[in-house]
């Protein structure tokens, strides 16, 4: 059978060739662009000194990230968590004294003896195993085990509250530095805007001098203002570098990597209603983890003191023991023992231990009293700072709006020749001052909110992102 053949007309062949030519041109253009762009990309990954630098992550670093990183990488907090977990094992050990102890055992013996009798050496071989179970149980005492258990429980609670306080202090330090870094970044923006305004005034003044509308000496003032603005910008850039380094240290961020972009905070509201100072004092003393830890520690020492008093007086215990041999023969032994003892003479050791425990409890109580005084002082100071910063924030916001409008009006008038250079410079200083004051007020208020929360025992922002085991 003859195969079918398909024929393409001449116009069709021309069309295909045109398409192929266009495709080849597109490919050549793409290749040329790639070769042109590649060196630029290679150069962009290097610093001025010629050293390759790791690119920063595009991920935005949030306040929750800062809290989580600070907690999971801070050695002081992790150490406090381990102390708490260790104290929980003390509860298990103390409670175990109320339960019986059962110990299975097995002993295998292989013994070979030799002796010389009547001119002959006699050998003997003895092999065998003994399996058994030993059990013991302290049925009764005068409260010694109960005091040990209660002391262990209070110690564990104290360790947990210490861990909570350490966590909050760690998060507070990190979040406070987060705000400081953001403050430096915002102040840099103000410095950049100041440089732009100073440059515009310099250019306009220079133009006025060239047109004969201003004296030549006017250039010196605006030139000095421009130089000062650039110096302030450099200082702002240095502040960002310093605060970023401190933030990386607090959250355990690699020093060789660039810090990701920080998520800006929303302008806080200064109209938050607070309880009265007296209410905050009462709530703070009750809720602060460090004071709660001290109270639990006092209770633990009180149980230890009672235990030492029992050890220095008459003691009574009822113990039961049981032993059963399972192999090679079944044998059983049971013993019930009632023991009463009194430390008639031990050189005063037991009574000295009791007095030492009492002194330790008294010392802890005195420390707690002073800690409460310090806490109340911190609460009062942070409360007053918070209220003052709230008033500052309201006033600074109004001043910033007024200064911005004033500078815009004065600068437009200066362009039209209705205002003098002195008027513009004065308006510029007012706006820069107002912008800086607003930024300082915003972050001072945010940081005072953190301080007041820490002083009154309230959870910090994003604290729930970290859970104590």
RODO-27110 format. One record per residue (C-alpha): z, y, x; residue number from 1; residue in three letters. Coordinates in pm, 1 decimal. Layout:
N
> Z,Y,X,NUM,ALA
...
END
This chain:
469
> 0.0,0.0,0.0,1,UNK
> -86.2,345.4,134.7,2,UNK
> 211.9,574.9,173.7,3,UNK
> 219.8,896.1,-26.3,4,UNK
> 170.9,1212.0,181.7,5,UNK
> 295.3,1560.3,99.3,6,UNK
> 97.3,1863.6,213.6,7,UNK
> 235.4,2215.1,256.7,8,UNK
> 8.1,2505.5,203.7,9,UNK
> -44.9,2769.4,471.9,10,UNK
> 156.1,3043.1,290.7,11,UNK
> 449.5,2800.6,269.5,12,UNK
> 437.6,2732.8,642.1,13,UNK
> 442.8,3104.2,715.7,14,UNK
> 746.7,3151.8,494.9,15,UNK
> 937.0,2876.8,672.6,16,UNK
> 855.9,3024.2,1013.7,17,UNK
> 978.9,3366.8,899.8,18,UNK
> 1307.6,3217.7,787.7,19,UNK
> 1346.4,3038.1,1122.0,20,UNK
> 1274.3,3358.0,1315.0,21,UNK
> 1535.2,3550.4,1113.0,22,UNK
> 1793.5,3277.0,1171.5,23,UNK
> 1726.2,3286.3,1545.3,24,UNK
> 1767.5,3664.6,1549.6,25,UNK
> 2098.7,3642.6,1361.3,26,UNK
> 2223.0,3380.2,1606.3,27,UNK
> 2127.9,3592.7,1908.8,28,UNK
> 2296.9,3901.8,1763.4,29,UNK
> 2614.4,3703.6,1690.4,30,UNK
> 2616.6,3567.6,2045.1,31,UNK
> 2576.7,3914.6,2190.4,32,UNK
> 2861.5,4049.9,1979.3,33,UNK
> 3084.8,3763.0,2083.3,34,UNK
> 3012.5,3824.4,2451.8,35,UNK
> 3080.9,4194.4,2404.0,36,UNK
> 3407.8,4152.3,2217.3,37,UNK
> 3552.1,3870.0,2430.5,38,UNK
> 3631.1,4082.4,2737.3,39,UNK
> 3804.2,4334.0,2514.5,40,UNK
> 4019.5,4063.8,2361.3,41,UNK
> 4102.1,3928.6,2703.9,42,UNK
> 4201.4,4271.9,2830.8,43,UNK
> 4404.9,4351.5,2519.6,44,UNK
> 4638.9,4061.0,2590.7,45,UNK
> 4748.8,4217.0,2919.9,46,UNK
> 4991.5,4494.7,2991.2,47,UNK
> 4926.2,4792.6,3215.9,48,UNK
> 5068.0,4605.7,3514.0,49,UNK
> 4816.6,4325.4,3465.8,50,UNK
> 5078.6,4070.7,3347.4,51,UNK
> 5006.7,3871.9,3036.2,52,UNK
> 5244.2,3946.5,2751.5,53,UNK
> 5333.8,3724.3,2458.9,54,UNK
> 5224.0,3866.1,2128.2,55,UNK
> 5494.8,3949.2,1881.2,56,UNK
> 5526.4,3755.4,1563.4,57,UNK
> 5378.9,3923.2,1259.7,58,UNK
> 5674.7,3804.9,1051.3,59,UNK
> 5900.7,4082.2,925.2,60,UNK
> 6265.5,4049.6,1026.6,61,UNK
> 6483.4,4099.3,719.2,62,UNK
> 6854.3,4159.4,680.0,63,UNK
> 6892.4,3798.6,562.0,64,UNK
> 6718.9,3676.4,878.2,65,UNK
> 6956.8,3879.7,1091.4,66,UNK
> 7262.1,3734.3,912.8,67,UNK
> 7131.8,3378.9,944.0,68,UNK
> 7032.4,3408.0,1310.4,69,UNK
> 7359.3,3576.3,1405.7,70,UNK
> 7564.2,3300.1,1242.8,71,UNK
> 7363.4,3002.1,1360.4,72,UNK
> 7335.1,3120.9,1721.9,73,UNK
> 7667.6,3297.2,1781.1,74,UNK
> 7899.9,3089.9,1998.4,75,UNK
> 8220.4,3254.5,1875.0,76,UNK
> 8146.1,3168.9,1513.6,77,UNK
> 8030.7,2815.9,1595.4,78,UNK
> 8353.4,2763.8,1791.5,79,UNK
> 8562.1,2874.0,1490.9,80,UNK
> 8373.7,2626.5,1269.7,81,UNK
> 8447.8,2344.1,1514.0,82,UNK
> 8816.4,2442.2,1511.8,83,UNK
> 8816.6,2420.6,1133.8,84,UNK
> 8647.3,2079.5,1133.3,85,UNK
> 8900.1,1959.2,1389.6,86,UNK
> 9191.9,2078.3,1175.8,87,UNK
> 9055.0,1882.8,879.4,88,UNK
> 9090.3,1566.6,1083.2,89,UNK
> 9457.4,1652.0,1123.2,90,UNK
> 9492.3,1617.9,744.2,91,UNK
> 9341.8,1270.2,760.4,92,UNK
> 9582.9,1170.4,1036.7,93,UNK
> 9885.6,1305.2,849.8,94,UNK
> 9788.4,1137.5,521.7,95,UNK
> 9728.3,805.7,699.3,96,UNK
> 10104.1,780.5,766.2,97,UNK
> 10159.1,716.7,393.0,98,UNK
> 9928.8,413.8,397.9,99,UNK
> 9982.9,63.7,536.6,100,UNK
> 9829.5,-38.8,866.3,101,UNK
> 9638.4,-367.5,876.6,102,UNK
> 9527.6,-507.3,1211.8,103,UNK
> 9338.2,-837.8,1237.1,104,UNK
> 9359.5,-995.9,1580.6,105,UNK
> 9227.8,-1295.2,1767.7,106,UNK
> 9338.2,-1426.3,2107.3,107,UNK
> 9156.9,-1694.2,2303.5,108,UNK
> 9328.0,-1854.9,2603.5,109,UNK
> 9180.3,-2083.0,2870.1,110,UNK
> 9449.5,-2203.6,3111.9,111,UNK
> 9427.6,-2452.3,3403.8,112,UNK
> 9740.1,-2562.8,3595.9,113,UNK
> 9784.8,-2792.0,3895.4,114,UNK
> 10098.3,-2960.2,4032.4,115,UNK
> 10183.4,-3203.6,4312.6,116,UNK
> 10388.0,-3504.5,4204.6,117,UNK
> 10455.0,-3819.1,4412.2,118,UNK
> 10179.8,-3752.4,4657.4,119,UNK
> 9927.2,-3688.8,4386.2,120,UNK
> 9775.4,-3364.7,4257.3,121,UNK
> 9784.2,-3340.4,3882.6,122,UNK
> 9561.2,-3097.5,3689.6,123,UNK
> 9613.2,-2983.0,3332.3,124,UNK
> 9370.3,-2785.9,3112.5,125,UNK
> 9472.8,-2594.5,2800.1,126,UNK
> 9225.3,-2404.0,2580.4,127,UNK
> 9254.9,-2261.4,2233.0,128,UNK
> 9248.7,-1956.2,2010.5,129,UNK
> 9499.1,-1789.9,1780.7,130,UNK
> 9385.4,-1577.0,1485.8,131,UNK
> 9617.4,-1363.0,1280.6,132,UNK
> 9676.5,-1049.1,1079.2,133,UNK
> 9949.0,-788.6,1140.3,134,UNK
> 10046.2,-537.3,869.8,135,UNK
> 10307.1,-263.5,862.5,136,UNK
> 10402.6,5.2,614.6,137,UNK
> 10662.2,278.7,616.7,138,UNK
> 10774.8,275.3,257.1,139,UNK
> 11037.8,549.0,258.0,140,UNK
> 11157.8,842.1,463.3,141,UNK
> 11343.0,1166.9,397.9,142,UNK
> 11030.8,1382.9,376.9,143,UNK
> 10915.2,1384.3,738.4,144,UNK
> 10563.6,1266.3,655.0,145,UNK
> 10533.0,1508.1,362.9,146,UNK
> 10614.9,1806.7,582.9,147,UNK
> 10360.0,1690.2,840.2,148,UNK
> 10092.5,1659.0,572.2,149,UNK
> 10163.4,2000.1,420.0,150,UNK
> 10167.0,2161.9,763.9,151,UNK
> 9827.4,2005.9,843.4,152,UNK
> 9681.6,2127.3,514.1,153,UNK
> 9798.6,2483.8,571.6,154,UNK
> 9664.6,2472.3,927.7,155,UNK
> 9323.6,2362.7,800.1,156,UNK
> 9317.7,2642.6,542.3,157,UNK
> 9415.0,2892.0,810.1,158,UNK
> 9135.4,2766.3,1036.5,159,UNK
> 8884.2,2796.7,753.1,160,UNK
> 8981.6,3155.9,676.3,161,UNK
> 8958.5,3236.7,1046.8,162,UNK
> 8606.5,3093.1,1042.8,163,UNK
> 8518.5,3310.9,741.6,164,UNK
> 8655.2,3620.5,914.5,165,UNK
> 8465.7,3536.4,1232.8,166,UNK
> 8148.8,3485.7,1029.0,167,UNK
> 8186.7,3823.0,859.0,168,UNK
> 8262.3,4001.1,1184.1,169,UNK
> 7958.6,3838.0,1344.3,170,UNK
> 7732.1,3933.0,1053.9,171,UNK
> 7879.6,4282.6,1044.3,172,UNK
> 7801.0,4341.6,1411.6,173,UNK
> 7443.8,4215.3,1368.5,174,UNK
> 7370.6,4403.5,1045.3,175,UNK
> 7526.2,4721.5,1182.4,176,UNK
> 7299.1,4697.8,1487.6,177,UNK
> 7006.4,4625.2,1254.0,178,UNK
> 7076.0,4958.6,1083.9,179,UNK
> 7109.0,5133.6,1420.8,180,UNK
> 6768.0,5003.0,1527.6,181,UNK
> 6612.1,5116.5,1201.2,182,UNK
> 6781.0,5455.5,1245.7,183,UNK
> 6621.2,5490.9,1589.6,184,UNK
> 6279.6,5399.8,1446.9,185,UNK
> 6310.6,5657.4,1169.0,186,UNK
> 6420.3,5925.5,1414.8,187,UNK
> 6114.8,5842.6,1624.5,188,UNK
> 5894.3,5913.8,1321.4,189,UNK
> 6064.4,6251.5,1286.6,190,UNK
> 6000.8,6319.9,1655.6,191,UNK
> 5634.9,6225.2,1619.5,192,UNK
> 5597.8,6457.9,1320.9,193,UNK
> 5771.8,6731.8,1517.7,194,UNK
> 5522.6,6688.4,1803.3,195,UNK
> 5230.7,6715.7,1558.5,196,UNK
> 5372.3,7031.2,1401.3,197,UNK
> 5444.0,7181.3,1743.0,198,UNK
> 5089.8,7097.5,1854.9,199,UNK
> 4940.4,7257.7,1542.8,200,UNK
> 5146.4,7573.4,1592.4,201,UNK
> 5048.0,7580.6,1959.7,202,UNK
> 4678.7,7549.3,1873.5,203,UNK
> 4698.2,7817.6,1605.6,204,UNK
> 4891.1,8054.5,1831.1,205,UNK
> 4640.2,8003.5,2110.0,206,UNK
> 4359.9,8081.4,1865.8,207,UNK
> 4535.8,8397.3,1747.6,208,UNK
> 4574.6,8512.0,2107.3,209,UNK
> 4207.3,8455.3,2175.7,210,UNK
> 4120.2,8660.8,1867.2,211,UNK
> 4359.1,8935.7,1971.0,212,UNK
> 4593.1,8879.4,1678.9,213,UNK
> 4895.7,8792.9,1895.1,214,UNK
> 5036.3,8887.2,2233.3,215,UNK
> 4974.4,8654.7,2527.1,216,UNK
> 5348.2,8604.6,2582.8,217,UNK
> 5367.4,8425.7,2245.9,218,UNK
> 5211.8,8117.0,2401.6,219,UNK
> 5516.1,8052.7,2620.5,220,UNK
> 5752.9,7997.5,2330.9,221,UNK
> 5525.9,7757.7,2141.1,222,UNK
> 5440.2,7575.4,2463.9,223,UNK
> 5811.5,7525.2,2536.9,224,UNK
> 5865.0,7400.2,2182.1,225,UNK
> 5582.1,7149.8,2225.7,226,UNK
> 5724.7,7024.7,2555.3,227,UNK
> 6073.0,6992.9,2402.9,228,UNK
> 5929.8,6798.3,2110.5,229,UNK
> 5761.0,6556.0,2348.3,230,UNK
> 6086.7,6508.7,2540.7,231,UNK
> 6267.5,6434.6,2215.4,232,UNK
> 5998.8,6178.5,2131.1,233,UNK
> 6053.1,6003.1,2464.5,234,UNK
> 6426.2,5994.5,2400.6,235,UNK
> 6363.4,5840.8,2058.9,236,UNK
> 6142.5,5572.9,2210.5,237,UNK
> 6413.8,5490.2,2464.2,238,UNK
> 6672.0,5465.4,2185.5,239,UNK
> 6453.1,5210.8,2005.6,240,UNK
> 6426.0,4997.5,2320.0,241,UNK
> 6802.3,5005.7,2378.9,242,UNK
> 6896.0,4924.2,2020.7,243,UNK
> 6633.9,4649.8,1997.5,244,UNK
> 6774.7,4484.8,2309.7,245,UNK
> 7125.9,4492.7,2165.1,246,UNK
> 7002.4,4348.9,1835.6,247,UNK
> 6824.6,4062.9,2012.9,248,UNK
> 7145.5,3985.5,2199.7,249,UNK
> 7352.7,3971.8,1881.4,250,UNK
> 7114.1,3743.1,1692.0,251,UNK
> 7022.9,3524.6,1988.8,252,UNK
> 6659.3,3632.2,1991.2,253,UNK
> 6464.3,3548.2,2311.3,254,UNK
> 6476.8,3845.5,2544.9,255,UNK
> 6121.8,3787.2,2671.2,256,UNK
> 5973.0,3816.2,2320.7,257,UNK
> 5904.2,4133.0,2129.1,258,UNK
> 6126.8,4189.7,1830.4,259,UNK
> 5940.8,4149.1,1499.0,260,UNK
> 5898.1,4443.3,1267.6,261,UNK
> 6218.3,4528.4,1084.3,262,UNK
> 6212.1,4549.4,708.4,263,UNK
> 6309.4,4904.4,604.5,264,UNK
> 6607.3,4942.6,377.1,265,UNK
> 6585.2,5106.0,40.0,266,UNK
> 6746.8,5445.9,11.0,267,UNK
> 7104.0,5363.3,-89.5,268,UNK
> 7253.2,5520.7,-398.5,269,UNK
> 7550.7,5745.5,-338.5,270,UNK
> 7655.7,5729.9,-705.4,271,UNK
> 7831.4,5392.2,-681.9,272,UNK
> 8169.7,5405.4,-852.7,273,UNK
> 8449.7,5270.3,-638.0,274,UNK
> 8797.0,5158.6,-746.0,275,UNK
> 9083.5,5384.0,-652.7,276,UNK
> 9224.5,5370.4,-301.8,277,UNK
> 9541.4,5203.7,-428.1,278,UNK
> 9338.1,4930.0,-598.7,279,UNK
> 9136.6,4871.0,-282.3,280,UNK
> 9457.7,4844.5,-78.7,281,UNK
> 9596.5,4577.8,-310.3,282,UNK
> 9267.8,4387.0,-333.8,283,UNK
> 9203.4,4410.9,38.8,284,UNK
> 9540.7,4269.4,142.9,285,UNK
> 9491.2,3985.7,-102.4,286,UNK
> 9127.5,3903.3,-22.0,287,UNK
> 9088.9,3963.7,353.2,288,UNK
> 9029.5,3628.4,526.9,289,UNK
> 9221.0,3726.5,841.1,290,UNK
> 9534.4,3805.1,636.7,291,UNK
> 9488.6,3488.1,432.8,292,UNK
> 9472.3,3292.1,758.6,293,UNK
> 9798.4,3449.6,874.6,294,UNK
> 9970.5,3360.1,544.7,295,UNK
> 9852.4,2999.5,569.0,296,UNK
> 9972.9,2988.0,928.7,297,UNK
> 10318.4,3107.6,821.0,298,UNK
> 10333.8,2830.8,558.8,299,UNK
> 10230.9,2576.3,821.4,300,UNK
> 10502.5,2696.1,1058.5,301,UNK
> 10755.2,2681.7,774.7,302,UNK
> 10673.0,2314.0,716.4,303,UNK
> 10703.1,2248.9,1089.9,304,UNK
> 11044.0,2417.1,1093.3,305,UNK
> 11164.5,2196.7,809.2,306,UNK
> 11037.4,1890.2,990.4,307,UNK
> 11225.7,1985.8,1305.9,308,UNK
> 11542.6,2039.3,1101.4,309,UNK
> 11505.8,1687.4,963.0,310,UNK
> 11458.3,1548.2,1312.3,311,UNK
> 11779.6,1721.4,1420.0,312,UNK
> 11981.8,1563.8,1136.6,313,UNK
> 12026.4,1225.7,970.0,314,UNK
> 11705.9,1026.3,938.0,315,UNK
> 11638.4,730.7,712.8,316,UNK
> 11335.3,503.9,695.2,317,UNK
> 11237.0,182.4,520.4,318,UNK
> 10967.4,-23.2,690.4,319,UNK
> 10795.0,-348.0,597.9,320,UNK
> 10604.6,-566.5,843.8,321,UNK
> 10401.6,-878.8,782.1,322,UNK
> 10239.7,-1117.0,1026.0,323,UNK
> 10026.2,-1416.8,942.7,324,UNK
> 9877.8,-1662.4,1189.0,325,UNK
> 9558.5,-1817.9,1055.1,326,UNK
> 9464.8,-2056.7,1337.0,327,UNK
> 9531.7,-2308.1,1470.6,328,UNK
> 9815.5,-2326.5,1213.8,329,UNK
> 9901.0,-2110.5,917.1,330,UNK
> 10232.0,-1928.1,973.0,331,UNK
> 10381.4,-1620.8,805.0,332,UNK
> 10654.6,-1374.6,903.7,333,UNK
> 10793.3,-1097.9,681.0,334,UNK
> 11042.6,-830.2,781.6,335,UNK
> 11195.0,-546.1,576.2,336,UNK
> 11389.8,-296.2,785.0,337,UNK
> 11613.4,-9.6,673.5,338,UNK
> 11697.4,224.5,959.1,339,UNK
> 11938.3,516.8,961.5,340,UNK
> 11994.7,728.8,1270.4,341,UNK
> 12161.5,1051.4,1377.2,342,UNK
> 12109.7,1239.5,1708.0,343,UNK
> 12475.4,1255.9,1801.0,344,UNK
> 12401.3,1373.3,2153.5,345,UNK
> 12062.6,1450.6,2306.6,346,UNK
> 12155.4,1747.6,2519.1,347,UNK
> 12074.7,1983.7,2232.0,348,UNK
> 11702.3,1907.1,2248.9,349,UNK
> 11649.3,1839.4,1877.7,350,UNK
> 11843.0,2147.4,1767.0,351,UNK
> 11662.4,2361.7,2025.4,352,UNK
> 11329.9,2238.3,1884.3,353,UNK
> 11446.0,2338.8,1535.3,354,UNK
> 11547.6,2686.0,1651.8,355,UNK
> 11218.5,2726.3,1839.2,356,UNK
> 11025.2,2650.0,1520.6,357,UNK
> 11232.2,2907.2,1332.1,358,UNK
> 11157.6,3173.0,1593.6,359,UNK
> 10787.2,3092.0,1579.8,360,UNK
> 10789.6,3136.2,1202.2,361,UNK
> 10973.0,3469.0,1230.7,362,UNK
> 10724.7,3587.1,1494.8,363,UNK
> 10433.9,3497.0,1267.9,364,UNK
> 10591.5,3689.9,979.7,365,UNK
> 10638.2,3999.3,1196.2,366,UNK
> 10276.2,3975.0,1312.1,367,UNK
> 10165.1,3949.7,951.4,368,UNK
> 10359.1,4263.1,855.5,369,UNK
> 10189.4,4458.7,1133.4,370,UNK
> 9849.6,4311.6,1044.7,371,UNK
> 9892.6,4430.8,685.7,372,UNK
> 9971.0,4781.9,809.3,373,UNK
> 9662.1,4780.5,1028.5,374,UNK
> 9448.5,4647.7,742.1,375,UNK
> 9570.3,4919.6,505.3,376,UNK
> 9493.6,5182.6,767.3,377,UNK
> 9140.5,5044.1,808.1,378,UNK
> 9084.6,5035.0,432.4,379,UNK
> 9201.0,5393.6,386.4,380,UNK
> 8992.5,5520.0,678.1,381,UNK
> 8678.7,5335.7,566.7,382,UNK
> 8729.8,5446.4,206.4,383,UNK
> 8745.7,5814.3,306.5,384,UNK
> 8446.1,5772.8,538.6,385,UNK
> 8247.4,5607.4,259.9,386,UNK
> 8317.1,5885.2,8.4,387,UNK
> 8238.9,6156.7,262.3,388,UNK
> 7913.2,5989.5,362.7,389,UNK
> 7817.2,5961.0,-3.0,390,UNK
> 7857.3,6337.5,-38.6,391,UNK
> 7662.4,6391.7,284.0,392,UNK
> 7377.2,6175.3,155.8,393,UNK
> 7345.3,6377.4,-164.2,394,UNK
> 7353.4,6710.6,19.4,395,UNK
> 7114.0,6594.5,293.3,396,UNK
> 6860.5,6474.3,37.6,397,UNK
> 6857.6,6814.3,-134.1,398,UNK
> 6832.1,6997.6,198.3,399,UNK
> 6541.1,6782.8,312.0,400,UNK
> 6341.8,6856.0,-4.8,401,UNK
> 6406.2,7227.5,26.1,402,UNK
> 6320.3,7240.6,398.9,403,UNK
> 5994.4,7049.2,348.0,404,UNK
> 5874.3,7284.9,74.7,405,UNK
> 5981.8,7589.7,277.6,406,UNK
> 5792.5,7481.4,590.5,407,UNK
> 5474.7,7408.2,397.3,408,UNK
> 5483.5,7752.1,231.9,409,UNK
> 5564.0,7937.2,555.8,410,UNK
> 5296.6,7754.5,756.3,411,UNK
> 5028.5,7827.3,496.2,412,UNK
> 5135.1,8191.7,499.8,413,UNK
> 5111.4,8189.8,880.1,414,UNK
> 4755.4,8058.4,861.5,415,UNK
> 4670.5,8343.9,625.6,416,UNK
> 4843.9,8597.4,848.5,417,UNK
> 5125.2,8673.4,603.3,418,UNK
> 5406.5,8517.9,811.1,419,UNK
> 5501.4,8563.4,1172.4,420,UNK
> 5531.4,8301.0,1443.4,421,UNK
> 5908.1,8340.5,1433.8,422,UNK
> 5907.8,8252.9,1065.1,423,UNK
> 5712.4,7934.2,1134.2,424,UNK
> 5935.4,7831.3,1423.0,425,UNK
> 6245.6,7890.1,1215.1,426,UNK
> 6104.1,7685.9,927.5,427,UNK
> 6008.1,7408.3,1168.7,428,UNK
> 6358.7,7389.3,1314.6,429,UNK
> 6503.4,7378.0,964.3,430,UNK
> 6275.2,7093.3,859.0,431,UNK
> 6340.6,6886.3,1171.6,432,UNK
> 6713.4,6938.8,1128.0,433,UNK
> 6696.6,6843.9,760.7,434,UNK
> 6491.5,6530.8,827.5,435,UNK
> 6723.9,6419.4,1105.7,436,UNK
> 7032.2,6490.4,894.1,437,UNK
> 6890.3,6286.5,606.7,438,UNK
> 6820.2,5987.4,829.5,439,UNK
> 7166.9,6009.4,982.4,440,UNK
> 7323.6,6036.8,637.7,441,UNK
> 7129.1,5736.2,502.2,442,UNK
> 7231.0,5502.7,782.1,443,UNK
> 7583.8,5639.0,814.1,444,UNK
> 7628.8,5564.7,444.5,445,UNK
> 7481.5,5214.4,480.8,446,UNK
> 7706.8,5137.7,777.8,447,UNK
> 8014.5,5278.1,602.5,448,UNK
> 7938.8,5043.9,311.6,449,UNK
> 7943.0,4751.1,556.3,450,UNK
> 8271.3,4871.8,707.8,451,UNK
> 8437.4,4912.8,369.1,452,UNK
> 8327.1,4565.0,261.0,453,UNK
> 8465.0,4413.5,580.7,454,UNK
> 8792.9,4604.9,553.0,455,UNK
> 8851.8,4505.9,188.5,456,UNK
> 8756.3,4140.0,230.5,457,UNK
> 8438.2,4155.1,23.0,458,UNK
> 8130.0,3950.7,115.8,459,UNK
> 7874.0,4129.9,331.0,460,UNK
> 7507.3,4161.2,232.3,461,UNK
> 7319.5,3832.4,283.1,462,UNK
> 7642.5,3650.3,376.4,463,UNK
> 7558.0,3379.0,124.4,464,UNK
> 7266.1,3279.7,349.4,465,UNK
> 7525.1,3104.4,569.7,466,UNK
> 7755.9,2831.9,441.8,467,UNK
> 8066.6,2707.6,620.9,468,UNK
> 8075.5,2323.5,622.2,469,UNK
END
